[in-house]
């Protein structure tokens, strides 16, 4: 076999999880926007260097830009070998890619192959991968979704987490989107991924599922925070069987107090988010809720938010958007302790 081995995407995908490393040779900014699942970033040109070489190419000429680029690329690849891969054995088999599978990944793959490693290079690069993800997500996913429905605080997200620990197939869109799906759903110090990265995470999750087994998912809206759920997936979910999950209002308040502790301890941040509800509830009500937050009356505030904002909004939308909700199977938990959620998860797995 001659290395580097240049592989088409259709050759790479069946063995994507078998490479010893997946190396993204693009710049850190490109990598941060999205990348192949499991890839590490080992740029042959960093962001500043890429701009410098590109500017020289336009303003001075291709030859001078290529000389500078070659020197920088050689230095960067040498540093990666010294700091990342010096201990790798001869059998180590990485996959290298860049934007289109051209100069950047070609340079790295060439040098790694000269060392003696059986390196593969992705022909078409990230661009080909992105086109594949787009095409896949435009198709209706052929899975038997079981949609967990329930008013805010009923424990849907916790149930998905427990189902996953019990071996069930779970598509947790809120986890992938780093958002809990409401005006208060942002997670402190954890920004949402890009739309492309969100879609790649969905594709990567779905590709691992067995179509013969059910997939549990939460009854999301079309957007999770600032991110859009792919339309074909959303349509499939909305036409799927539903599970109506319920908790007592007291337990719902307790659960929300636990899950949103960051707001319970930061009235100013909570009040900023509550201000976005002004068009729906008016200045007077929002000011009253903000006063309750400032005074530390969080339990009463959470209960009012459930009764006056979240529950009415949920009831208006669930029947309209999830057509099988009226035939939903019921799942009622008597408490929010781990044993109750585990028992509920096992009950769902046994049913389906």
HUTADA-V639659 format. One record per backbone hydrogen bond with DSSP energy under -0.5 kcal/mol. CO is the residue of the C=O (numbers start at 1). NH is the residue of the N-H. E is the energy in kcal/mol with one decimal. If there is no record, write none. Layout:
# HUTADA-V639659
co->CO nh->NH e->E
co->CO nh->NH e->E
This chain:
# HUTADA-V639659
co->4 nh->6 e->-0.7
co->5 nh->7 e->-0.7
co->5 nh->121 e->-2.7
co->7 nh->123 e->-3.1
co->8 nh->11 e->-1.1
co->8 nh->12 e->-1.7
co->9 nh->13 e->-2.7
co->10 nh->14 e->-0.5
co->12 nh->15 e->-1.4
co->13 nh->16 e->-1.4
co->15 nh->18 e->-2.1
co->15 nh->19 e->-0.7
co->16 nh->19 e->-0.6
co->21 nh->23 e->-0.5
co->21 nh->95 e->-2.6
co->22 nh->24 e->-0.6
co->22 nh->40 e->-2.7
co->23 nh->25 e->-0.8
co->23 nh->97 e->-2.2
co->24 nh->42 e->-2.3
co->25 nh->44 e->-2.0
co->25 nh->45 e->-0.5
co->27 nh->31 e->-2.4
co->28 nh->32 e->-2.5
co->29 nh->33 e->-1.4
co->30 nh->34 e->-1.4
co->33 nh->197 e->-0.6
co->36 nh->39 e->-2.2
co->40 nh->24 e->-3.2
co->40 nh->42 e->-0.7
co->46 nh->50 e->-2.6
co->47 nh->51 e->-1.8
co->48 nh->52 e->-2.3
co->49 nh->53 e->-2.7
co->50 nh->54 e->-2.3
co->51 nh->55 e->-2.6
co->52 nh->56 e->-2.3
co->53 nh->57 e->-2.3
co->54 nh->58 e->-1.6
co->55 nh->59 e->-2.8
co->56 nh->60 e->-2.7
co->56 nh->61 e->-2.3
co->61 nh->65 e->-1.9
co->62 nh->66 e->-2.6
co->63 nh->67 e->-2.1
co->64 nh->68 e->-2.1
co->65 nh->69 e->-2.8
co->66 nh->70 e->-2.8
co->67 nh->71 e->-1.9
co->68 nh->72 e->-2.3
co->69 nh->73 e->-3.0
co->70 nh->74 e->-2.4
co->71 nh->75 e->-2.0
co->72 nh->76 e->-2.6
co->73 nh->77 e->-2.7
co->74 nh->78 e->-2.2
co->75 nh->79 e->-2.1
co->76 nh->80 e->-2.2
co->77 nh->81 e->-2.4
co->78 nh->82 e->-2.3
co->79 nh->83 e->-2.6
co->80 nh->84 e->-2.8
co->80 nh->85 e->-1.1
co->81 nh->85 e->-0.7
co->81 nh->86 e->-0.8
co->85 nh->88 e->-1.8
co->89 nh->92 e->-1.5
co->90 nh->118 e->-0.6
co->92 nh->94 e->-0.6
co->93 nh->20 e->-2.3
co->93 nh->21 e->-0.8
co->94 nh->120 e->-2.6
co->95 nh->23 e->-3.6
co->96 nh->122 e->-2.5
co->97 nh->25 e->-3.0
co->98 nh->126 e->-3.1
co->99 nh->127 e->-2.8
co->100 nh->124 e->-1.0
co->102 nh->106 e->-2.2
co->103 nh->107 e->-2.6
co->104 nh->108 e->-1.8
co->105 nh->109 e->-3.0
co->106 nh->110 e->-2.3
co->107 nh->111 e->-2.0
co->108 nh->112 e->-2.6
co->109 nh->113 e->-2.3
co->110 nh->114 e->-1.8
co->111 nh->115 e->-1.4
co->112 nh->116 e->-1.0
co->112 nh->117 e->-1.7
co->117 nh->119 e->-2.1
co->119 nh->5 e->-2.5
co->120 nh->96 e->-2.7
co->121 nh->7 e->-2.7
co->121 nh->123 e->-0.7
co->122 nh->125 e->-1.3
co->124 nh->128 e->-1.5
co->125 nh->128 e->-0.6
co->125 nh->129 e->-1.7
co->126 nh->130 e->-3.2
co->127 nh->131 e->-1.9
co->128 nh->132 e->-1.9
co->129 nh->133 e->-2.4
co->130 nh->134 e->-2.5
co->131 nh->135 e->-2.1
co->132 nh->136 e->-2.6
co->133 nh->137 e->-2.5
co->134 nh->138 e->-1.0
co->135 nh->139 e->-0.5
co->136 nh->139 e->-1.1
co->141 nh->143 e->-1.7
co->143 nh->145 e->-1.3
co->144 nh->215 e->-2.1
co->145 nh->147 e->-0.5
co->145 nh->241 e->-0.7
co->146 nh->148 e->-0.6
co->146 nh->217 e->-2.1
co->147 nh->149 e->-0.7
co->147 nh->243 e->-3.0
co->148 nh->219 e->-1.9
co->149 nh->245 e->-2.7
co->151 nh->154 e->-1.9
co->155 nh->159 e->-2.3
co->156 nh->160 e->-2.1
co->157 nh->161 e->-2.0
co->158 nh->162 e->-2.4
co->159 nh->163 e->-2.9
co->160 nh->164 e->-2.2
co->161 nh->165 e->-1.7
co->162 nh->166 e->-1.4
co->163 nh->168 e->-2.4
co->164 nh->167 e->-1.6
co->168 nh->170 e->-0.6
co->169 nh->216 e->-2.9
co->170 nh->172 e->-0.7
co->171 nh->173 e->-1.1
co->171 nh->218 e->-0.6
co->172 nh->176 e->-2.1
co->173 nh->177 e->-2.0
co->174 nh->178 e->-0.7
co->174 nh->179 e->-2.0
co->175 nh->178 e->-0.7
co->178 nh->187 e->-0.6
co->182 nh->185 e->-2.3
co->185 nh->180 e->-2.3
co->186 nh->188 e->-0.6
co->187 nh->190 e->-1.7
co->194 nh->198 e->-2.4
co->195 nh->199 e->-2.3
co->196 nh->200 e->-2.4
co->197 nh->201 e->-2.3
co->198 nh->202 e->-2.0
co->199 nh->203 e->-2.7
co->200 nh->204 e->-2.8
co->201 nh->205 e->-1.9
co->202 nh->206 e->-2.8
co->203 nh->207 e->-2.2
co->205 nh->208 e->-1.1
co->206 nh->209 e->-1.6
co->209 nh->211 e->-0.6
co->210 nh->213 e->-2.1
co->214 nh->169 e->-0.6
co->215 nh->146 e->-2.7
co->216 nh->171 e->-2.6
co->217 nh->148 e->-3.3
co->218 nh->220 e->-2.0
co->222 nh->229 e->-3.1
co->223 nh->225 e->-0.6
co->224 nh->227 e->-1.7
co->227 nh->224 e->-2.8
co->230 nh->234 e->-2.5
co->231 nh->235 e->-2.6
co->232 nh->236 e->-1.9
co->233 nh->237 e->-2.5
co->234 nh->238 e->-2.4
co->235 nh->239 e->-0.9
co->236 nh->239 e->-0.6
co->237 nh->240 e->-1.8
co->238 nh->323 e->-1.5
co->241 nh->147 e->-2.9
co->242 nh->329 e->-1.9
co->243 nh->149 e->-3.5
co->243 nh->245 e->-0.8
co->244 nh->331 e->-2.8
co->246 nh->333 e->-2.1
co->248 nh->252 e->-2.4
co->249 nh->253 e->-2.4
co->250 nh->254 e->-2.1
co->251 nh->255 e->-2.8
co->252 nh->256 e->-2.4
co->253 nh->257 e->-2.3
co->254 nh->258 e->-1.7
co->255 nh->259 e->-2.7
co->256 nh->260 e->-2.3
co->258 nh->261 e->-1.0
co->260 nh->263 e->-1.2
co->260 nh->264 e->-1.8
co->261 nh->265 e->-1.7
co->263 nh->266 e->-1.2
co->266 nh->270 e->-2.1
co->267 nh->271 e->-2.9
co->268 nh->272 e->-1.8
co->269 nh->273 e->-1.7
co->270 nh->274 e->-2.5
co->271 nh->275 e->-1.5
co->273 nh->276 e->-1.4
co->274 nh->277 e->-2.0
co->275 nh->278 e->-1.5
co->277 nh->280 e->-1.1
co->277 nh->281 e->-2.0
co->278 nh->282 e->-3.0
co->281 nh->285 e->-0.6
co->282 nh->286 e->-1.9
co->283 nh->287 e->-2.5
co->284 nh->288 e->-1.8
co->285 nh->289 e->-2.4
co->286 nh->290 e->-2.7
co->287 nh->291 e->-2.1
co->288 nh->292 e->-1.9
co->289 nh->293 e->-2.1
co->290 nh->294 e->-2.4
co->291 nh->295 e->-2.0
co->292 nh->296 e->-0.6
co->292 nh->297 e->-2.5
co->293 nh->296 e->-1.0
co->296 nh->298 e->-1.7
co->297 nh->301 e->-2.1
co->298 nh->302 e->-3.0
co->299 nh->303 e->-2.0
co->300 nh->304 e->-2.2
co->301 nh->305 e->-2.7
co->302 nh->306 e->-2.2
co->303 nh->307 e->-2.4
co->304 nh->308 e->-3.1
co->305 nh->309 e->-1.8
co->305 nh->310 e->-2.5
co->306 nh->311 e->-2.8
co->309 nh->313 e->-1.7
co->310 nh->314 e->-2.5
co->311 nh->315 e->-2.6
co->312 nh->316 e->-1.7
co->313 nh->317 e->-1.2
co->314 nh->318 e->-2.6
co->315 nh->319 e->-0.6
co->317 nh->321 e->-2.3
co->318 nh->322 e->-2.4
co->321 nh->323 e->-0.7
co->322 nh->325 e->-2.0
co->324 nh->327 e->-1.3
co->325 nh->328 e->-2.0
co->329 nh->244 e->-3.3
co->331 nh->246 e->-2.3
co->337 nh->340 e->-0.6
co->337 nh->341 e->-1.7
co->338 nh->342 e->-2.6
co->339 nh->343 e->-2.4
co->340 nh->344 e->-2.2
co->341 nh->345 e->-2.6
co->342 nh->346 e->-2.4
co->343 nh->347 e->-1.9
co->344 nh->348 e->-2.1
co->345 nh->349 e->-2.5
co->346 nh->350 e->-2.2
co->347 nh->351 e->-1.9
co->348 nh->352 e->-1.9
